[in-house]
Amino acid sequence: MKNPCFAGMAFCVFTACGAASAAPWIELLPQGYYVTDLSWDGTAATGNITGDGSYETFRWTHDNGVVALGRASVPALGVGGGSPDISYNGDRVSAMIVASDYSMATMGRWTLGGDWEEAFNPLPANVYLLDQVSSTAWGLSGDGRFVSGYYQKVGVGVQACEWSPDGTLIDLPTAPGKRGRANAMSYDGSVVGGWEDEGPGPWLPTVWRSGVKHSLVSTSLGSTMVQGVNLDGSVVVGDAPDEFLVMKAAVVWRWNGNEYVQQFNGYLPETTFGWGSARFTSVTDDGNTAVGSNYFAFNPFQGGDAIIWTPETGLMSGLDFLASLNLEVPEGLWLRDFQSISPDGSVIAAAGLVIENGLSQSFLIHLKEPCPADLNNDRMVEDSDFVQFANAYDLLDCADPAMPLRCPADLNRDGIVDDSDFVLFAGAYDALLCP
């Protein structure tokens, strides 16, 4: 679909004016709330309510705070699992939930303004219950269409899959006799990261590209896996055996057109050799920032830290990173991890333990303010962004196959790039510098 016209508006001439970038700041969530995933710009989040032991899924926004989404499986059935995730626009959430008839725990998808939709109810003939669980949810495609995880398949066991409430169920291939799980997905769900086991045994980090399996390592060391996937699946992150094959290290893999090339990022210097471990759990869309956690010893409670990696800094501890921003861990918290970073790189979801009572508590590190009109993510809205916007404006419909993933020029998120988006873009173009 093509846009029939282009709005006649004049842009201002570039100037050096513009507001200075806002200083990084911290936003604290209530005790007992653990954030597991962030929307594209970090303006929405999801996670589990851990403080009351329910592990109920919640959705957070700055304006409305935390809102419990119901259907928690732990109070109803005594079983839990999976990890809540949120779509790029923040309007959809995936999680393992209790079925509407309380017959089982299963993967589900929640939509803003709607309710939960559930998988495998009624139970198909090729799906069985194990400990009252038919399936678990571990990931959500950026467009919010697909939920990933696994289901209990007759004759197979743990079957890695993608599921959508429209009836789509995609089995991700594993070798005969092996199990798998799908942890994270690209924006459109065409690239999936997770693990395949050694039948049964240690987990091996695995990627499925358009249904084709790519095993990322050949030697196992405990439970290693892919935990984060960027916009188009060109970069995935997780953990894998280090070069000495003695401990798990944080790893980035980059697609070169034929295979994923492994980039070891190691572990922090304080890590006890042969006993500690490090892993990445999230990565930005440009693949230039990865975050996660580092255990100094086998027992996580023997010490650890959050970690962050960029090409410029290499691997840094969370404490050092906060200090570099002139920030500190909120008083009374023991920093444990950087669980997620927003795909645009503007917000990090950090978490710690409350020293006084042992509860989990998340806090958001706001590195920069959202700047949706900055289409090339260089913190300026200028001519190169205008070229991208004009191309998208000509296409009009976000569903057009030629439209870039995420349809970034759709600034008001209504599914089309039209005059209303142009007005928003023009205002940002006039300001030039992102806030």
N, C-alpha and C positions, 0 to 999 in steps of 0.2 A: 504494500500500500504506500503510495507516495503522497507527500504533502503538496497541495495544489498551489500554495503561495508562501511567501516569506514575509513576515511582518515588517513593515517599513519603519524602522527605528534607527536612530543615530547613536553611535557609541561615543563616549568621551575620549579625549586624547589621553594617552598614558601620562601619568605624573608619578612622582616619587612619593606622593602622599599615601596615607593609609594608616590604619591603626596598627600599633605594634602588636606582635604576637603575644597572646596571653601567656602568663607564666603557668607551668604545670601545677596541678592541684589535686588533692585527694578528696574523694567522696566516700564516706563510711556507710555501709549497710548495717542493719541491726544484727546483733549477735544471734547465732544459730541459723544464719542464711549463707549458703555457699554457692557462689556464681560459677557455673560451668561453661557458659557460652555468651557471646556478645553479638549484637546485630552489626551491620556493616560499619556504622560510624560510632558504635558504642552508646547510642541513645536508648537502647533497650537491652535487657539481659534476661537470662533464665538460669535456673539452678534448683537446688534441693533445700527444703527446710529441714535442717539436721538437728536443730536445737531441741525439738520436742520428740525426736526419734521417729517422726512420721515419714520423712524423706518425700514429703509432698512437693510437687513441682510448683514453682512460682515464676511469675513474670515481673520484671522491674522496669520502670521508667523513672526518669528524674522527676517528672511532674506528679506521678501517681504513687511512687514508691513501690513496695512489694505487694503483689496481689496473688494470693494462693489460687491455684487453678483446679484443685479438687482431684478426685479419683486416685488418691494415693493407695498403692497396693499393700504397703507394710501394715497399716492399721487394720485393713480389711482381711488380708490373707496371711500376714506374717512373713511375706517374701518381698524382696525388692531387687533392683538391678538396673543396669543401663545408666545413661547419662543424658539429662535434658539438653536440647539444642534449640537454637532460634534462627529463623530465616534472616536474610540480609535486611529486609524492611522491618523486621521486628514484629510482624503480624501473625506469625505461625511458630508454634513450639512443638517439639517432639519429646516423648518420654515413654517409659513403661508405666502403664496405668492398670487399675483394676477394671475388668469388663463391666459393662452396664448391668449385667445380671449377677455379678460377683462370682462367676463360675471359674475365673482364672485371672492371671496377670498377662497382659499382652502389650504390644507396641501400639502407640496412639499418636494422633496429631491434633493439636488444638489450634483454632483459628480465632483471631480477634473478632468480636461481634457474633461469634458462633459458640461451638462447644467442642468436646472431644469426639473424634472419629476413631474407631478401634479396628484392629486387624483380627482375623481368624475367629470371629464369633458370628454364627455358629462354627464350631470346630470342623474344618475340612477333614476328609478321610485320610489325607496324607500328612496330617499334623497331629502330634500327641502332646500331652501335658507331662512335664517333669517338675515335681515339687510345685504343682499348680501353676506353672508358667508355660505358655505356648510360644512366647517370643519376647525379645527385649529390644529396646531402642537405644542406639548409641550415636546416631548421627542424623542430620537433616540437610538436604541439598539447599544451597543458598536461595533458590527460588521458592523454597518451601513445599515443593511438590512431593519429593521422595523422603521416606524415613528409612534409615539403614540400621542394621543390627544382625540378628539371627533369629531363626525359628527352629523348633524341634520337628525335624522332618523324619517321617517313618522310613526306616532303612538306612538313614544317614546319621541322624543325631543333630548336632549343632550345624545348621545350614546358613552360611552367610547370605544375606539377601538385601534387596531394596523393595520397599512396599509403598503403595500410594492408595489412598481411599477411593480412587477412581477404579480400583480393581486390579491395578497392575501389581504383579509380583515377579521379581526378577531374581532367580537363583544365580549366585556368583560361583563360578566353577572352582572346585577344589579337587585334589587328587583322590582316587578311590581310598576309602578308609580314613580320610582326614577330615577334620572339622575346620570351620572358619568363622570369622566375625567381621562385619563391616563397621568401622568406627567413625569414618568421616567421609565427606563427599565434596566434589567440586560444585560450582554454582548450579549446573544443570543436571548433576547426578551421573554424568558420563564417566567420571573418574572416581573410584572408590578406594579408600585405604583402610587397612585393618591387619588381620593376621590369619595365617593358616598353621595348624599344628602339625606335629610329626606323627600323629595317629595312634593313640593320644600321647601328648608329650609337650615339650617346649613349643612356644609360639614363634613363628617366623614372620617378620614384617612383609606385607604383601600389598600389591596394588592391582586393581582390575581396571583396565582402560577399555571402555566400550565392550565389556564382558571378557576381555582377554587378560588372563592372569599373568602378573609379573612378580616373581619371587625376588626379593631385594637382597637377601643373604642366603648363603648355603650352609652356614654353621649356626646352630642355635646356642643360646645361653639364657635359660629361663624364659620368661614371658616378654619377648620383645615384639614391637608392633609399630605400625603407622598410626599416629593419633591426630594428625592435622593435614588438611589438603587446602591448597589455595584456590583462587577463582576458577582457573582452567585446568587444574590438575598437573601443571608443569612443575610444581614444587610440592613435596610432601615431607613431613617431619615425624620423628618418633624416637625410637632407641634401637640399638643393635649392639652386638658384641664389639668391644674395642679391638684395636690392632693386636693386642696380646691375648685375646680370647679369654680374659679373666673377669671382666666386669662390663656392665652395660653403660654405654656412652650415648650422649645426645647426638643425633644425626639429622642432617638435611640431605634429601635426595632430589636431584634435578633431572628432568627429562631432556634428553639430547636429540630427540627425534626417533631413536631406536630403543633406548633403554634408560633406566634411571641411574645416574652417576652419584655415588655415595660421597658425602662430605662429612668426615668426622669432626665434631666440635668438642668432644671430650667431656670433661667433668672439672669441677672446681679443684683448686690445689689442696684444699683441706680434706678432700675425700680419701678415706683409707683404701689404699690400693688392694684390690682383690675382694673388697667388702662393700664399698659404696656403689652408687649408680646415679645416672643422670638421664633425663628424658625431656624431649620437647613435646608439648601438647597442642601448640597452636602456632600459626604462621600467617603473616600478612599476605595480601593478594600479590604484592610485587616480589615476594619471596626474600625480602631483605631484612626482616626481623622475625625471630622465632623466640618463643618463651616456653618455660616449663619449670622443672624442679630438680633438685640435686640432694640425694641422701648421702651423708658423710660416712655412714656405716650400713650394715645390713638391716638393722632395726631403724626405721624412720625416726623414732623418738630419741635416738642417740645423737641427733643433730642433723641439720640440713638447711637449705636456703632455696629461694627462688633463683631462676637463671634467665638471662636474656642474651641473645646473640644478634649482632649486626656485622656486616663486612668491615666496618670501620673500627669497632671496639673489640671484636672477637667475643668470646664467652665471658660474661660478667655475672657476678652474684647480684641478687636482688637488692641486698643492702648497699652495695657499692653503686648500683644504678640509681637508687633513690638519692643517695648522697650527691651524685653528680647532678641531680636536678634540684639540689638544696631542699630535699624533702626527707622525712623520717617515717618509719613505721609508726602507725597510730599507737599512742601510749597503751600499755597493757597487752599488746599483741606480740606473739612470736611468729615471725614471717615463715611461711611454709612453702608457698608456691606462687608463680604467675601462671594461673590456669589457662587464661585465654587472652588474646589480643584481638581487637576489632580488625576486620579485614583491611580497613583504610589506615590502620596504624595509629589511630588517635587516642585509644583508650586501652589500658591493660586491666584485667580483672585479677587482683591479687587476693591472697587469703592467708590467714594465720590462725593460731589457736589463742583463745583468750586465756592468759596466764592464770587468772583468778578462778575460772571454773572449767576450763578445758573445752569450751564450745568453739566451733568454727565461726569465723567471721570474715566476710569478704570486704574489700575496699577497692574502689576504682581509681586508677591513676590516670588523670586526664592530661595527656601530653600536649594536645593541641585541640582547638575548637573545630567542630565539623565545618567543612567547606565543600558542600556538594557540587558547586559549579566548577571546582578545580578538577577537571576531567582527567588530567595527566598527573595529578597528585604531586605537583611541585610547589604547592603553597602560594601560587599566584594564579589569577584568572585572567588570561591574556590571549593573544592571537592563536596560539596552538590549541587552546581549549575551544576557541570559537570555531576553528575548522572542524573539530570533532562534533561540536554541537550542531553546526550547519548540516553536516552529513546525516546526523540522526534526525534532525528536523525534516529533512527531505524524505527520509524513510517513513516517518510518522509513527507507525505502529511498533510497539516494543516486541510484538510477536513475529515481526518480519525476520526471516532467517539471516538477513544481512546485518541486523542490528547487533552491536557488541553485547557480549554477556553482561547481564545486570542492567542493561539499558540505562547507563549512568546519566544520560542527558534528560531523562524523565525526572525532573527535579521535584515535581509534586506527587510522584509515584501513582499516577492515575492510568498508566499503561500506554500512554501516547506522548509523543514529543511535539508540542504545539505552542501556540502563542502564549499560553499561561506559563509554560516553562521558559519561553524566551524572555518574558518580563523578569522572571527571577534571575536568569542568566545575565541579563543586561545590568541589573543592579550590582551583581557580584563583579562583573567585568569593569564597571565604573569604579568600584572600590579598589580593584587590582589585587591588593594583598589580602590573603586569608586572615581571618581574625586570630 
